[in-house]
Amino acid sequence: MVETERTTICDISNICPECGGFTISIDERGETVCKQCGLVIGERLLDISHSGIRAYTKREKEKKERTGCPISILMPDIGLSTIIDRTKIKNPDLRRAAKWNTHLSWEKRNMLIAITELKRIGSNLNFPERVKKAAVKLYKQVYKRNLLRGRSINGMIAACAYYKCKEEKVPITLQEILDEASISDNIVKKCYKILVRELNLKPPNIDPISLIPRYCADLGLPIEIEKNVVKILRGFIDKNAICGKDPKGLCAGSIYLVSKLKNKRVSQKEISTVVGVTEVTLRSRYKELMKNISINYQL
């Protein structure tokens, strides 16, 4: 009697409710389809029989393939570690995953702390993927040279991120990284100096022109003013040395200059707040631009 009920239930589950035909499962699409009328009865079904470990292909030689996220330099622990406290975990599977942290060597734990901090800063500042990977490679050089002894991990990874942003010409300033770093500004600056000195690196300069579009967008200035600011600033850089000058100050002075010439009402306080410089610096760079540039541009 029991066997008859079970077979009846199984037969009903495999019957199409529309035409009464038999159904088939399409694993590639995760759908259950009627063999007779083509009605899609179920969709987006997950194959949980292998727990996401293997995927089967049509090739005979490659019957099993590993699934999951691709392994990259930004995953030193292969995605197996966790920051959850083991004492608060009741699920045995999660407790086994948390136990993985104790199996990591100090080098991998060091890299895990550094990459976690880099991902946090990068997500807040929208770092490109190439900058993150380049910063990790530079941090590995620092670790191999034993430059981290007695120094902060978070400070050194922030310094590596700033150096690679300058090298890759990503318009992100030091102050923005310092605002997001979970450590004091002086430690990050000291780590940057040590990084450049010990690895014999040539610190690249930030191009002020690359910062102009972002500041003009934050101030709500039209594209016409942005083009003129770039034009004036490029002419000033070609004729004068800007070594030792804050690129943000040059951006602020040139934006204020073009805004005055175009009769666009933007106060010094608004520009200095958005750019991140003082009003004194803005006025100093504004005067330099007025002295050194003959306003012969068709503005």
C-alpha positions in Angstrom: 0.0 0.0 0.0 2.8 2.4 0.9 4.8 1.6 -2.2 1.7 2.3 -4.4 1.2 5.8 -2.8 4.9 6.7 -3.3 4.8 5.7 -7.0 1.6 7.7 -7.5 3.1 10.8 -5.9 6.3 10.5 -8.1 4.2 10.1 -11.2 2.1 13.2 -10.4 5.2 15.3 -9.9 6.5 14.3 -13.3 3.3 15.1 -15.2 2.6 18.4 -17.0 -0.4 20.3 -15.4 -1.3 21.7 -18.8 -1.5 18.7 -21.2 -0.7 15.7 -18.9 2.5 14.8 -20.7 5.7 13.8 -19.0 8.4 16.4 -18.0 12.1 16.4 -18.5 14.9 18.3 -16.7 17.4 20.5 -18.6 20.4 20.8 -16.3 22.2 23.3 -18.5 19.4 25.9 -18.0 18.1 24.6 -14.7 14.6 24.2 -16.1 11.8 21.5 -16.0 10.0 21.4 -19.3 7.1 19.4 -20.6 8.2 16.9 -23.3 4.9 17.1 -25.2 3.8 20.8 -25.2 7.1 22.5 -24.2 5.7 24.3 -21.1 8.4 25.5 -18.7 7.1 24.2 -15.3 10.1 25.1 -13.2 13.1 27.4 -13.8 16.3 28.6 -12.1 16.7 25.3 -10.3 20.0 24.8 -8.5 22.1 21.7 -8.6 23.0 21.2 -4.9 24.1 17.6 -5.2 27.8 18.6 -5.4 27.7 21.6 -3.1 29.3 23.8 -5.8 32.5 21.8 -5.9 32.4 20.2 -9.3 30.7 20.9 -12.7 30.4 18.3 -15.4 31.2 19.1 -19.0 30.4 17.4 -22.3 34.0 16.5 -22.9 35.0 13.0 -22.0 38.6 13.9 -21.0 37.5 16.8 -18.9 34.6 15.4 -17.0 35.1 17.4 -13.8 36.0 21.1 -13.4 36.5 23.2 -10.4 33.9 25.9 -9.8 33.9 29.1 -7.7 35.7 32.4 -7.9 39.0 32.4 -9.9 42.1 32.5 -7.8 44.0 35.8 -8.0 46.7 37.7 -6.1 43.9 39.4 -4.1 42.9 36.0 -2.5 45.9 34.8 -0.5 43.7 32.5 1.6 41.8 31.1 -1.5 38.6 32.5 0.1 38.7 30.0 3.0 39.4 32.3 6.0 36.8 34.2 8.0 36.8 37.1 10.6 34.0 35.5 12.6 34.8 34.7 16.2 34.9 31.0 16.7 33.4 31.2 20.2 30.2 32.6 18.8 29.7 30.0 16.1 27.3 27.1 16.7 27.2 25.6 13.3 29.8 22.9 12.9 30.4 23.7 9.2 31.1 27.4 10.0 33.3 26.4 12.9 35.4 24.2 10.6 35.7 27.2 8.3 36.8 29.5 11.1 39.4 26.9 12.2 41.1 27.5 8.9 42.6 30.7 10.2 44.7 28.8 12.7 46.3 26.8 9.8 47.6 29.9 8.1 51.3 30.8 8.4 52.3 34.3 9.5 53.1 35.3 5.9 49.6 34.4 4.8 48.0 36.0 7.8 50.0 39.2 7.2 48.9 39.2 3.5 45.3 38.6 4.6 45.3 41.6 6.9 46.9 43.8 4.3 44.7 42.8 1.4 41.6 43.1 3.5 42.6 46.7 4.3 43.4 47.4 0.7 40.0 46.1 -0.4 38.3 48.3 2.1 40.1 51.4 1.0 39.8 50.5 -2.7 36.0 49.9 -2.4 35.5 53.3 -0.8 37.7 55.1 -3.4 36.8 53.0 -6.4 40.3 51.7 -7.1 40.7 50.0 -10.5 41.6 46.3 -10.3 45.0 46.9 -11.8 45.9 49.3 -9.0 44.9 46.7 -6.3 47.0 44.0 -7.9 50.0 46.2 -8.4 49.8 47.4 -4.8 49.8 43.8 -3.5 52.8 42.9 -5.6 54.7 46.0 -4.2 53.7 45.0 -0.7 55.1 41.5 -1.2 58.5 43.1 -2.1 58.3 45.1 1.1 57.6 41.9 3.1 60.5 40.0 1.4 62.9 42.8 2.3 61.8 42.6 6.0 60.8 46.2 6.0 57.6 45.5 8.0 59.5 44.7 11.2 58.3 47.2 13.8 56.0 49.0 11.3 52.3 49.0 10.7 50.8 46.7 8.1 47.8 49.0 7.4 50.2 52.0 7.0 52.4 50.2 4.6 49.6 48.9 2.4 48.1 52.4 2.3 51.5 53.7 1.2 51.8 51.0 -1.5 48.3 51.9 -2.8 49.1 55.6 -3.0 52.4 54.9 -4.9 50.6 52.7 -7.4 47.8 55.3 -7.9 50.4 57.8 -8.8 52.3 55.4 -11.1 49.1 54.3 -12.8 48.0 57.9 -13.1 44.8 57.3 -11.2 43.4 60.7 -10.0 43.4 59.9 -6.2 45.2 62.2 -3.8 47.1 61.3 -0.7 44.6 63.1 1.5 41.8 60.9 0.2 43.7 57.8 1.1 44.6 59.2 4.5 40.9 59.9 5.2 40.1 56.3 4.5 43.1 54.6 6.1 42.5 53.1 9.6 45.7 54.5 11.0 47.2 58.0 11.7 48.4 60.2 8.9 52.0 60.4 10.1 52.5 56.6 10.1 51.3 56.4 6.5 53.6 59.2 5.4 56.6 57.6 7.2 55.8 54.2 5.5 55.7 55.9 2.1 59.1 57.5 2.7 60.6 54.2 3.8 59.0 52.4 0.8 60.5 54.9 -1.7 64.0 55.0 0.0 64.5 51.3 0.7 63.2 50.0 -2.7 65.0 52.7 -4.6 61.7 53.8 -6.2 61.3 57.0 -8.2 58.2 58.7 -6.9 56.0 59.7 -9.8 54.1 63.1 -9.8 50.4 63.4 -10.0 49.3 65.2 -13.1 47.1 68.1 -12.0 45.2 68.0 -15.3 43.8 64.5 -14.4 42.2 65.9 -11.3 40.3 68.7 -13.1 37.3 66.7 -14.4 36.4 65.4 -11.0 36.7 68.8 -9.2 34.6 70.5 -11.9 32.0 67.8 -11.7 31.8 68.2 -7.9 31.5 72.0 -8.2 28.7 71.6 -10.9 30.7 73.6 -13.5 29.9 73.1 -17.2 32.1 71.3 -19.7 33.1 74.6 -21.3 34.8 75.8 -18.1 36.5 72.4 -17.6 38.1 72.6 -21.1 39.3 76.1 -20.5 40.8 75.2 -17.1 42.7 72.3 -18.7 43.9 74.6 -21.5 45.3 77.2 -19.1 46.8 74.7 -16.7 48.5 72.8 -19.5 50.1 76.1 -20.8 51.3 76.9 -17.3 52.9 73.5 -16.8 54.6 73.7 -20.1 56.3 77.0 -19.3 56.9 76.6 -15.5 58.3 74.0 -13.2 55.7 72.6 -10.7 58.0 70.4 -8.7 57.3 70.8 -5.0 53.9 72.4 -5.6 50.7 70.7 -4.5 48.7 69.7 -7.6 45.4 70.4 -5.8 46.5 74.0 -5.3 47.1 74.4 -9.0 43.7 72.9 -9.8 42.0 75.3 -7.4 43.8 78.4 -8.7 43.1 77.6 -12.3 39.4 76.8 -11.6 39.0 80.1 -9.8 40.7 82.0 -12.6 38.5 80.6 -15.4 35.4 81.0 -13.3 36.1 84.7 -12.9 36.9 85.2 -16.6 33.7 83.4 -17.5 31.7 85.4 -14.9 30.7 82.1 -13.1 29.9 82.7 -9.5 32.0 80.3 -7.5 33.4 81.4 -4.2 37.0 80.7 -3.0 35.5 78.9 0.0 33.5 76.5 -2.2 36.5 75.6 -4.4 38.9 75.2 -1.5 36.4 72.9 0.3 35.9 70.7 -2.7 39.5 70.5 -3.7 40.9 70.2 -0.2 43.2 73.2 0.1 43.2 76.4 2.1 42.0 79.7 0.7 45.5 81.1 1.1 46.9 78.4 -1.2 44.2 79.1 -3.7 45.0 82.8 -3.8 48.7 82.2 -4.1 48.3 79.8 -7.1 45.8 82.2 -8.6 48.3 85.1 -8.5 51.0 82.8 -10.0 48.7 81.9 -12.9 47.9 85.5 -13.5 51.5 86.6 -13.6 52.9 83.7 -15.7 50.1 83.3 -18.2 49.3 85.9 -20.7 45.5 85.5 -21.2 45.6 85.2 -24.9 43.4 82.2 -25.0 40.0 82.5 -26.6 38.0 81.9 -23.5 
